[in-house]
Structures are given as C-alpha cells and as structure tokens.
Amino acid sequence: MQQRRRAEQFPGFGVSAGRRPLGLRAGTDIEGRIAVRSQIFRFVLLVAASLWLTSPVAAQSAKATLKDQKGADVGAVELNQTPAGVLLRLTLKGLPAGERAFHIHAVGRCEPPFTTAGGHFNPGGQKHGLMVGPGHAGDMPNLHIPSNGVLVVEILNAAVTLEKDKPNSLFQKEGTSIVIHAAKDDYKSDPAGNAGDRIACGVIQ
C-alpha cells in the first residue's frame, strides 16, 4: 500500500512491471550527452594540437660570436625577441677604443676582410642613414668603445624580427651577420655611412 502511494506521488520514479523507470532513462540520456561532448572536446584538442605542430614557430633567441680579421674572439651578441622588436646585448673585449659603426648585414658569412657579409640588411629597400630617413633595417647606433676595449651595451632594433618566414626576419636563406666597422657611421651617407673597413664579424645563429 505504501509503495502504491509513493508511485502515485512520484510517478516518474515508479517501478511498475514491464516499464523502465523514467529516472534511469533520464540518467542514461545525460551520460550519453556527456560522452558525446567529451568526444567533441577531444576532437577539438587534437585539431588544435595538429595546427600548433604544423605552424611555424618563432625563434625566441639567437647569438653571434664576434671575431676580428685575425680570428681572435672579440665579443658576442645575444639577440632576444620582444614585443617591441629584437633586443641585442653586445659584449666586447679587445677592440680599438673609439666610435665604431655597428650594423646587421645581409649575408651570414664572416670571412676576412668580412666583405662576404654583404651589404646592410635592408629588406625594405631603403636608403642608408638614420638622420635622413627610416634607414636600413640593419642600421643601428654607433658604439663608443672605452680605452680598455671592454663594452657591454643593449640596443633595441624595432625593424627586425627573429620570427621565421617574415621579410625582415634575421633568419634568411643566406643568413645574416653582425659587423663592427673601423670608423663611425655618419648616419646619412649611402650605402654604408662612410663607416670604413670591417674589423669584427659574427654570423647570427
């Protein structure tokens, strides 16, 4: 008698012969929906992972070891990608004191007298000279090397990137290099600012 009353009060949960409880069917439906959603979520994750693996990944850092024309180690450059451009940290030792031009060149070869490094890195086809226009992407401020030849300086170059497959990427087919010149850059003379001979060079890797 009590079971019949409960069945009348809660018909959805009655246990009558020959019929599945509605509560059990509802639970089964919910479990099925959860399973379907779980499969969809897994599929989305797999697609996202495959896209991430096949997409080009930006290089976050690079370096260049600088050598003089005699092959002596005279410093290094650490390059790091930032949202504002590439930050170059230059460490020098043993180069002659004075004001020296500092550029990124368009070829990754450093064979003395370093003419193998090509001209300035210039994907935009601009004239040289920070004082007369946008200049080359590889144009940077002069270095002021003290009498002891030791210098540590950081320079931000907003015109280049370490992201591969970009026109202004430092990872080109022929590579790129860092070059220090014997004289200062006058910031206006095309194509190289009357910077003189190349006294140090390092391939960006």
N, C-alpha and C positions, 0 to 999 in steps of 0.2 A: 504493500500500500504506500509506503514511504517512497519507494523507487518510482512508482507511477506519478506521485505528486512532484517529485523532482524533475521527472521528464516533462510534465506539463508546465512547470515553472521555467525550465531551461530546455526548450525543445531542441535547440541546436546541439545539445550535448547528450541527448537521449540515446540509449543503447537498445534499439529495437531490432528484432530478428530480421535478417536479410538486408539490412541497410548499414553502410559505413557511417560512422559518426562524422558529423559535419566539421567538428573541431579538428579531427585528424586530417580531413581533406584540405582544410584551410592551412594547416601546418605544412602539409606536403607541397601545396602551391607556393608558399613562402620560401621553402627550401629550394624549390625549383628556380624561382626568380633569383635567389641569392647565387645559385650555381651559375645561371646564365650571365649575371652581372660580373661574377668572378672571372668567367671565361673572356668576356669582353675586355675587362681590365687587363688581363694577362696579354691579350692580343695587342692592346694599345701600347703596353710596355715593350713588347717585342718590336713593334714598328718603330717606336721612339729610339730604342737601342740600336736598331739597324741603321736608322738615319744618322745617329750620332757617330757610329763607327765608320760610315762611308763618307761623311762630310769632312772637308779639310780642317785641320786643327791648327790654330795659330801658334807659332813658336813664341814662347814667353821670354826667352833669353838667348843671347849669343855672346861670342867673345872674339877677340883678335889679339894675337901676340905680336908685339911690335919689335922689329929688328932693324938695325942700321945697315948700311951698304956693305959692311964687313961681316955681317951675320951675327953680330952681338945682340943679345937681348937687352932692349932699352925700355921696355914697359909693356903694358897691356891695357885693353879696353874691354869693359864689361857692358853689355847692352841689355836693357830690360824694357819690355813693352809696358806702357802705362796708358790710361785712357787719353792722356794729352799728347802722346807721341812716344818716341824712343828715348829713354834716359841713358846717356853714355857716361860711365865712370872711368876716367882716364888716370892711370898711374904711370908716371915717367921716372926714369933714372938714367943719368949719364948723357943726356943730350946737351948740346951747347946752350948756354944761357941766352935769353933774348926773346923777342916777339916772333912767333912762328905760326905760319898758316896751318890749319887743321881741317881736313876735308874727308868726305866719303867719296871714293872713286868707283867707277862703273864696272871694273873687272876684278875678279878675285885672284889676281896673280901678283906676287911680290918678288920679282927677280931684279937684282940691282942692274941699273940705277933706278929701278921701280917704274920705268915708263910702261912696263907691261900691265900696270894697274889701270891704264887708260885715262880718259878724262874724268871730270867730276860726274858723280851720279846725278843725272838730270832727266828723269822720265817725263817731266813736263815740258821739255824743250825751251827752257827759259834762258835768258842772258845771265851771265855771271854778275854778281855784285849785290850784296845786301843793302847798299846805300842807293842803288839806282832802280831797284825793282824787287820782285819776290826772290830772285836769285835761283841757283840750283838747289835741288833737294839736299845735295851733299855739302852745301856751303855751311860753315859754322864759324863762330868767333875765333879770333886768334888766341893762341896760348902764350902766356907770359911765364917763361921758364926762369926760375931764380938762378943765382950764381952756382949753387951746389948741384944743379941739374935735376933736382927732385921736385916733382909736382904731382899733386892729386887734385883733380877738379871734376865736377859733374856738369854736363851740358844736356839740355833737353832739345831734341830735334823733332819738331812737330810735323815736318814734311815727309818723314819716312815711317815705315812700319816693319815689324817682324812677322806680320801675317802673310803667309804664303799666297801666291796667285793674285796678289794685288799689284797694280802698276808701279807703285812706289815701295814695294817690298824690297828689303835688303837681301832676300834670298832669290836672286835671279839666276837664269840658266848659266850665265858666265860668272856668277858670283859678284861680290863687291869687296872693297877693302878700305882700310883706314890709312891715310897718308899724312905725314907731317913734313912741311917744307922748310927750306933753309931761310926763307925770308917771310915777312908778314904779308897777309892778304890786304890789298888796298881797298877791298870791298866794292870796287867799281870797274876794274879793267877786265874785259872779256878776252880769253875764256877762263883764266885762272887767277886773276888778281895780282899778276906780277909777283907770284909767290916764290919763284926761283926753283932750285933743284929739290929733289925729293930725298930727304935724309933718313926717313923711317917709314916702314910699311908693315901692315899686318892684314891677313885675309880674315874676313868676317865669317865665322863658322857657327 
